[in-house]
């Protein structure tokens, strides 16, 4: 499979924020969000073709149990089940970071970290992209341990978030996280109070982005 980068860092988002983890960034993403901070992984050929046993060997060089498979969009890679099974055989805790665009059965996954894309990823007031792959979202939250992370650009995003959750159905508030849209530290600090207020009003969790606070957008950190 084509790997853009493998690195050891701190999980910046979600319920495992602060956990030392090895990140495996797979190449290729069909979504192309306008605020994406990993555009260098969009191209499915931008990276190195690495056999799965070699990927595992690279990962285990660090004394770290937690592995995050990210992208790009890892759920478009047909070899993903094979990679997760190989990692689980090494007793790794596996998080998969995905937009929820696709459902794959048979994954060895401890946490499906889903970030459904709102119209703010394309243009404000446009069509809610997440509703176009609603079937996949429903299957993911019913088949895997999950968290739902929504990128918030403004308070106007809340109706879309609530619409998406209603369409998915059966999602409790403690599984939903709101995180400020930001690529750099100054943006994150500026938008955090707004998102925190939204969380107070809805009961959703505030999702910190520690990697931005720690590394301010630096690649491979």
N, C-alpha and C positions, 0 to 999 in steps of 0.2 A: 504494500500500500504506500501511497505517496505521503510522506511526512514533512510538514513545513518546519517544525522545530520540536525539540524535546528539552525541557528545562526543569529545574528544581526551584520552587518558590513557595509563597504563602497563598493559600486560597483566599481570594479577596472578597468573594460574594457568597450569599446564601447562608444556610444553617451551619455550614462548616467553615465559615469565615475565620481566618486566623490559623487554620490547620496547615502545617507544612505538607506540601503535595508535589508530586511529579506531574507535570503537564505534558500531554502529547497532543500537539496541534496538527490535525490532519488537513490536507489541502482540498480545496474545492467548496464553493458555496453558491447556490443559485439565487439567493435572496438579494444580496447587495444593498443592505440598509445604508441610508445616506450618512448616518452618524457612526458607522462601524469603525472600531479602532483596530481591526485586524484585516484591513483590505488586502494586505500582502498575502493573505491565505485564500483569497477568492478563486484564484486560478487553480484548477485541479492538477495542473502539471508543475506548479510552483513549489518545488521541494525535492526531496530525495526519495527514490523508490527503495524501500527498506523491507526485507522479509520480516514477518511477524516474530520469529524467534530472536532476530537481532534487535527488534524494537524492545522486546522484553528484557534482553540483556542490557540494553542501554538504561532502561528504567531501574533495574535492580542494582545499579552501581551506587544509588543513593539509599541510605538506611531509612526508608520511608514507606509506610504501608499504604498511604493514600495516593491514588492515581486519578487524574482528571483528564478525560478524553474530550477534546474541544476542537475548534476549527477556526475558520471554515464552518462547515456543517457536517459533523461526523455521521449523521443518520442517512446520508446519501452514499455512504461507502459500503459496498456489499461484503467486505471482509471484516466489518466491525464485530459480528458475533464471534468470529474466530479469535480476534484480538482479546475480547473481553474474557473468553473462556481461558485463554492462555494466561492472562493476568490473574484470574481467580484461582487457577492452579498454584499460583505463587502466593496465595492468601492476601491479595491486594483488595483494598476497598476501592470500588470503582464508581466514580461520578461521570455521567455523560452530560455535557453541556450542549443543548440543542434548542432550536427554535420550535421544535415540535412538528416540523414540516412532513415528517415521514414516520411511520410505525414499523419497527422491526421486532419480530418475535424472537425468543430464544437468547436474549442478551443476558450476560452475567453482569447485572447492574445493581448496585446498592443504593444509588440515588440518581433518578432522572431529573436533571435540573433544566427545566423548560422555560424558555423566554419567548412567549408568543409575541409576534410582531404586530404592532398597532399601526395606524395610518401615519403616525409621526415618523415611522421609519422610511416612509416614501414622501408624503406631503400631508400637512395638517388638513383635516376635513375630507380626506379621500376615503377610499374603501378600506375597511379593516382587513388587512391581509390574513390575520389569524382565522377568520371565518371561512377562508378558502381551503384550509386544511383542518377543519374542525373534526373530521372523522379520526384523523391521526392523533390529535390532541386527546380526544375522548379515550382512545385505546391506550395511550401512554399512561394517563393518570389512573386507569383501571387495572393496568397490568404491572406497573412498576412503582416502587416507593418514589415519591416525587416532591418537588417544590415548583411553584410557578413564580417566575420573576418577571415583572413588567417594567420596562424602561419608561420613565416618566420625563417628558420634556416640559410639560406645563400642567396646571390644574385642570385644563380642558380635556386631558386624556382620561380622566376618571370615568365618564360615561362609557367610553369604549372598553375600558377594563371590565367594568361591571357587565356590559353586554357580552363580552367574551366568556366571562365566568358563568353567566346565566346559560349560555349556549352549551358550555361543557357540562355543567350540571354536577351537583353533589360535591362541590369543592368547599372545604371549610376555610374560614378566614386565616387560621394559623398556618395554612399551606401557601398563602399568597404573600408575596413580597413586592414592595415598590422600591425601585432604585433610581436615583437621579441620572438623567442622561448627561454624560460628561466624558470627555477624553483626557482632560487635564485637571490638576488639583484645584485651580481657581474656579473652574466651572462646577466641580463637585461641591465645593464649599458654598458657592452661591446658591445652588438649587436645593441643598439638603434641608433647610428649614421648611421650604414649601412642601417637600415630600413627607417630612416628618408630620406636618400638620394634616396632610391627607391620611396618613396612617392613624392618627389620633381620631379622625372623624369616621374611619371605616372599620378599624380593628385589624387591618392588614399589618404585616410586619415591615419595618424599615430595613432595607437591604443596603448595608454599607458596601463600599467599593475600596477595600483596603489597598489593593494593588495600585490604585491611582494615588492614594494618600502617601503610600510608601515610595513609589517609583515614578510618579507623575508622567505616565504614558510611555516610559522607556520599554522598548521591545525586549522580550525574553526575560522578564522580571516577574 
